[in-house]
């Protein structure tokens, strides 16, 4: 079992509020590892702790380097880099607690994002409706 810690840095628009951490979790799931991700907004970075076999953790890190982290919201080509990488020797993460908190936070963000998009759509539809009503004889 290997535990690796590294940071991902980038422009805020590329790593925050775009679904970057869920993309990391999805990527970790695909290679069969556990991952603990934390946004460190003041430092403009995402902290990652990855735990699994050496080959799987290496594959996970290489996938991030190759820019194949899927994002959810309006970000097709995120620009970021892995800032540093080392063995993680800290306390064992509370994987279950982190996952529960992470899921709740991501659901809240998704609802906020969806509400904004639905409001935008509603405004556009109202304008179309008003235009149609105004054009009737």
Buried (B, 14 or more C-beta within 10 A) or exposed (E): EBBBBBBBBBEEEBBBBBBBBBBBBBBBEBBEBBBBBEBEEEEBBBBBBBBBEEEBBBBBBEBBEEEEBBBBBEBEEBEBEBBEEEEBEEEEBEEEEBBEEBEEEBEEBBEEBEEEEEEEEEEEEEEEEEEEEEEEE
